[in-house]
Amino acid sequence: MQPNQPLSLKIVDKVAEREGVQPEKLNPPIHSAINTDALDSLYEARDSKRNPSTIEFAYNGYTVTVDSRGDVDLEKRVAALDPEKTAV
C-alpha cells in the first residue's frame, strides 16, 4: 500500500491480499459495489472532523467497514442458507 493512496485502492489492495490474488484480478471491480469517486472524496478532506464516523458496504464476499480515520476492516460475509438444502 502506498502513502496517500485513495481509499478505494486501499480497500482493493486489502481484499486482494486477503484473497491471495492481484488487485486487478478481483471480480467484480469495486466500483460495482460503491461509487469510488464519492468514497475517495469523503476521505480526501484535510479536516478529519468532516469525515463520516463509519461507512460500511458489501464487496467481493466481505463487509467492508471504514472508520473516520480511513482505517479499513474486512469481515467475511456469511452466505444465506439455501432453503432447499436445509434439513426439515
N, CA and C of each residue as an Amber inpcrd file, in Angstrom:
protein
   264
   0.8350000  -1.1680000   0.0000000   0.0000000   0.0000000   0.0000000
   0.8870000   1.2420000   0.0000000   0.4770000   2.2320000  -0.7830000
   1.2660000   3.4420000  -0.9120000   0.7120000   4.5440000  -0.0190000
   1.5950000   5.4270000   0.4880000   1.0940000   6.5550000   1.2610000
   0.2580000   7.4540000   0.3510000  -0.7390000   8.0930000   0.9220000
  -1.6390000   8.9970000   0.1890000  -2.3870000   8.2950000  -0.9360000
  -2.5390000   6.9890000  -0.8300000  -3.2830000   6.2060000  -1.7990000
  -4.7780000   6.4600000  -1.5860000  -5.5580000   6.6040000  -2.6750000
  -7.0030000   6.7700000  -2.4980000  -7.5850000   5.6080000  -1.6910000
  -8.5920000   5.9050000  -0.9080000  -9.2000000   4.9010000  -0.0370000
  -9.7170000   3.7020000  -0.8260000 -10.3150000   3.9380000  -1.9700000
 -10.8510000   2.8160000  -2.7540000  -9.7470000   1.8450000  -3.1640000
  -8.5840000   2.3520000  -3.5130000  -7.4650000   1.4680000  -3.8740000
  -6.9120000   0.7450000  -2.6500000  -6.9450000   1.4110000  -1.5100000
  -6.5260000   0.7820000  -0.2590000  -7.4260000  -0.4210000   0.0400000
  -8.7290000  -0.2620000  -0.1930000  -9.6760000  -1.3490000   0.0340000
  -9.4210000  -2.4900000  -0.9380000  -9.2310000  -2.1550000  -2.2120000
  -8.9620000  -3.1790000  -3.2240000  -7.7060000  -3.9660000  -2.8600000
  -6.6530000  -3.2560000  -2.4720000  -5.4070000  -3.9300000  -2.0950000
  -5.6210000  -4.8760000  -0.9220000  -6.3950000  -4.4270000   0.0580000
  -6.6180000  -5.2440000   1.2520000  -7.4390000  -6.4950000   0.9260000
  -8.4700000  -6.3520000   0.0990000  -9.2850000  -7.5050000  -0.2910000
  -8.4500000  -8.4770000  -1.1300000  -7.6770000  -7.9430000  -2.0630000
  -6.8360000  -8.7940000  -2.9150000  -5.8240000  -9.5660000  -2.0750000
  -5.2290000  -8.8950000  -1.1090000  -4.2720000  -9.5640000  -0.2270000
  -4.9540000 -10.6920000   0.5340000  -6.1320000 -10.4310000   1.0550000
  -6.8780000 -11.4460000   1.8140000  -7.2340000 -12.6330000   0.9240000
  -7.5500000 -12.3600000  -0.3420000  -7.9320000 -13.4080000  -1.2880000
  -6.7310000 -14.0800000  -1.9440000  -5.5430000 -13.4940000  -1.7910000
  -4.3440000 -14.0750000  -2.3780000  -4.2650000 -13.9010000  -3.8830000
  -4.8020000 -12.7810000  -4.3890000  -4.7780000 -12.5030000  -5.8250000
  -4.2440000 -11.0970000  -6.0640000  -3.9080000 -10.8090000  -7.3080000
  -3.5160000  -9.4570000  -7.6840000  -4.7700000  -8.5680000  -7.6900000
  -4.6450000  -7.3020000  -7.2920000  -5.8170000  -6.4150000  -7.2330000
  -6.6150000  -6.3580000  -8.5350000  -5.9370000  -6.3750000  -9.6700000
  -6.6520000  -6.2820000 -10.9500000  -7.4250000  -7.5540000 -11.2840000
  -7.2160000  -8.6220000 -10.5250000  -7.9210000  -9.8910000 -10.7530000
  -9.2310000  -9.9900000  -9.9710000  -9.4920000  -9.0210000  -9.0750000
 -10.7330000  -9.0680000  -8.3010000 -11.9220000  -8.8720000  -9.2400000
 -12.9310000  -9.6970000  -9.0250000 -14.1230000  -9.6070000  -9.8390000
 -15.3240000  -9.8350000  -8.9470000 -16.2510000  -8.9240000  -8.8800000
 -16.3960000  -7.7350000  -9.6900000 -15.4760000  -6.6180000  -9.1970000
 -15.2670000  -5.6020000 -10.0380000 -14.4630000  -4.4630000  -9.5980000
 -15.1980000  -3.6860000  -8.5070000 -14.4440000  -2.9650000  -7.7010000
 -15.0300000  -2.2690000  -6.5510000 -16.1130000  -1.2730000  -6.9460000
 -15.9840000  -0.6580000  -8.1090000 -16.9900000   0.3430000  -8.4960000
 -18.3670000  -0.2730000  -8.7370000 -18.4630000  -1.5970000  -8.7760000
 -19.7770000  -2.2300000  -8.8750000 -20.4700000  -2.2720000  -7.5050000
 -19.7070000  -2.0480000  -6.4390000 -20.2490000  -2.1050000  -5.0790000
 -20.4880000  -0.7240000  -4.4720000 -19.6800000   0.2720000  -4.8890000
 -19.7650000   1.6020000  -4.2860000 -19.2150000   2.6330000  -5.2720000
 -19.6970000   3.8400000  -5.1770000 -19.1850000   4.9270000  -6.0120000
 -17.8150000   5.3110000  -5.4580000 -16.7710000   4.8810000  -6.1330000
 -15.4080000   5.0730000  -5.6200000 -14.9970000   6.5410000  -5.6160000
 -15.4740000   7.3260000  -6.5820000 -15.1480000   8.7590000  -6.5860000
 -15.7160000   9.4390000  -5.3480000 -16.9630000   9.1100000  -5.0100000
 -17.5920000   9.6890000  -3.8260000 -16.8870000   9.2290000  -2.5480000
 -16.5720000   7.9440000  -2.4860000 -15.8770000   7.4010000  -1.3150000
 -14.5320000   8.0950000  -1.1090000 -13.7470000   8.1600000  -2.1810000
 -12.4280000   8.7940000  -2.0810000 -12.5360000  10.2580000  -1.6850000
 -13.5100000  10.9740000  -2.2470000 -13.6240000  12.4040000  -1.9410000
 -14.0450000  12.6410000  -0.4890000 -14.8080000  11.7180000   0.0930000
 -15.1860000  11.8530000   1.5020000 -13.9580000  11.8520000   2.4140000
 -12.9580000  11.0690000   2.0470000 -11.7890000  10.9100000   2.9030000
 -10.5860000  11.7180000   2.4380000 -10.7300000  12.5120000   1.3800000
  -9.6500000  13.3800000   0.9310000  -9.5980000  14.6840000   1.7040000
 -10.6850000  15.0250000   2.3600000 -10.7580000  16.2940000   3.0890000
  -9.6470000  16.3660000   4.1330000  -9.0580000  17.4990000   4.2320000
  -7.9730000  17.6970000   5.2110000  -8.5130000  17.7950000   6.6380000
  -9.7770000  18.1120000   6.7640000 -10.3990000  18.2430000   8.0750000
 -11.0820000  16.9220000   8.4270000 -10.4240000  16.1160000   9.2690000
 -10.9610000  14.7930000   9.5910000 -12.2850000  14.8670000  10.3440000
 -12.6330000  16.0220000  10.8870000 -13.9180000  16.1620000  11.5700000
 -15.0720000  16.0730000  10.5830000 -14.7870000  16.2790000   9.3070000
 -15.8270000  16.2110000   8.2850000 -16.0180000  14.7900000   7.7660000
 -15.1030000  13.8940000   8.0760000 -15.2230000  12.5120000   7.6160000
 -16.3950000  11.8370000   8.3250000 -17.0930000  10.9460000   7.6210000
 -18.1760000  10.2100000   8.2790000 -17.6140000   9.3400000   9.3960000
 -18.4290000   9.0610000  10.4020000 -17.9310000   8.2430000  11.5160000
 -17.6290000   6.8230000  11.0600000 -18.4970000   6.2570000  10.2340000
 -18.2850000   4.9000000   9.7140000 -19.0320000   4.7470000   8.4000000
 -18.3990000   4.0590000   7.4720000 -19.0600000   3.6520000   6.2310000
 -18.9290000   2.1380000   6.1560000 -20.0180000   1.4880000   5.7700000
 -19.9950000   0.0350000   5.6610000 -20.7040000  -0.3690000   4.3740000
 -20.0900000  -1.2930000   3.6250000 -20.7120000  -1.7900000   2.4040000
 -20.1960000  -3.1920000   2.1080000 -20.9170000  -3.9000000   1.2630000
 -20.5430000  -5.2580000   0.8780000 -19.7180000  -5.2010000  -0.3980000
 -18.6240000  -5.9740000  -0.4050000 -17.8000000  -6.0550000  -1.6040000
 -17.0570000  -7.3860000  -1.6460000 -17.2420000  -8.1150000  -2.7210000
 -16.4800000  -9.3260000  -3.0250000 -16.4920000 -10.3550000  -1.8810000
 -17.6550000 -10.5080000  -1.2560000 -17.7870000 -11.5020000  -0.1900000
 -17.3930000 -10.9940000   1.1880000 -17.1160000  -9.7040000   1.3080000
 -16.7200000  -9.1100000   2.5910000 -17.6400000  -7.9530000   2.9430000
 -17.7840000  -7.7220000   4.2400000 -18.3490000  -6.4730000   4.7110000
 -17.1560000  -5.5750000   4.9650000 -17.1060000  -4.4570000   4.2530000
 -16.0100000  -3.5040000   4.3700000 -16.4780000  -2.3850000   5.2890000
 -15.7100000  -2.1140000   6.3310000 -16.0200000  -1.0340000   7.2540000
 -14.8480000  -0.0620000   7.2540000 -15.1610000   1.2170000   7.0560000
 -14.1500000   2.2670000   7.0600000 -14.4990000   3.2280000   8.1860000
 -13.5290000   3.4790000   9.0760000 -13.8020000   4.3950000  10.1820000
 -13.4450000   5.8300000   9.7970000 -13.6210000   6.7420000  10.7310000
 -13.4270000   8.1670000  10.4560000 -11.9880000   8.5180000  10.0820000
 -11.0280000   7.6800000  10.4610000  -9.6190000   7.9320000  10.1120000
  -9.2520000   7.3260000   8.7640000 -10.1820000   6.5570000   8.1790000
  -9.8950000   5.8950000   6.9070000  -9.2960000   4.5160000   7.0820000
  -9.3250000   3.9920000   8.3020000  -8.8470000   2.6270000   8.5440000
  -9.8960000   1.6430000   8.0320000  -9.4260000   0.5910000   7.3770000
 -10.3090000  -0.3770000   6.7280000 -10.2990000  -1.6960000   7.4860000
 -11.4970000  -2.2380000   7.7150000 -11.6470000  -3.5460000   8.3410000
 -12.4770000  -4.4140000   7.4100000 -12.0680000  -5.6550000   7.2350000
 -12.8010000  -6.6070000   6.3990000 -13.3400000  -7.7280000   7.2680000
 -14.5880000  -8.1030000   7.0160000 -15.1770000  -9.2410000   7.7000000
 -15.8440000 -10.1110000   6.6390000 -15.5000000 -11.3810000   6.6150000
 -16.0750000 -12.3050000   5.6360000 -17.5800000 -12.3790000   5.8520000
 -18.3340000 -12.2350000   4.7720000 -19.7920000 -12.3160000   4.8610000
 -20.2200000 -13.7740000   4.8690000 -21.2480000 -14.0730000   5.6130000
 -21.7870000 -15.4220000   5.6810000 -22.8800000 -15.5310000   4.6200000
 -22.7780000 -16.5560000   3.7870000 -23.7830000 -16.7680000   2.7450000
 -25.1000000 -17.1830000   3.3650000 -26.1800000 -16.7250000   2.7630000
 -27.5160000 -17.1140000   3.2310000 -27.6920000 -18.6120000   2.9880000
 -28.4160000 -19.2410000   3.8730000 -28.6770000 -20.6660000   3.7260000
 -29.5910000 -20.9150000   2.5380000 -29.3120000 -21.9600000   1.8110000
 -30.1540000 -22.3790000   0.7070000 -31.3180000 -23.1670000   1.3100000
 -32.5630000 -22.6650000   1.1950000 -33.6810000 -23.3560000   1.8370000
 -33.8950000 -24.7850000   1.3090000 -33.4620000 -25.0520000   0.0890000
 -33.6200000 -26.3930000  -0.4710000 -32.6370000 -27.3840000   0.1360000
 -31.5510000 -26.8690000   0.7360000 -30.5550000 -27.7570000   1.3270000
 -30.6610000 -27.8110000   2.8530000 -31.6190000 -27.0890000   3.3920000
 -31.7940000 -27.0570000   4.8300000 -32.6550000 -28.2440000   5.2680000
 -32.1700000 -28.9620000   6.2800000 -32.9310000 -30.1140000   6.7860000
 -34.1980000 -29.6490000   7.4580000 -35.2530000 -30.4330000   7.3180000
 -36.5460000 -30.0840000   7.9260000 -36.7140000 -30.8370000   9.2050000
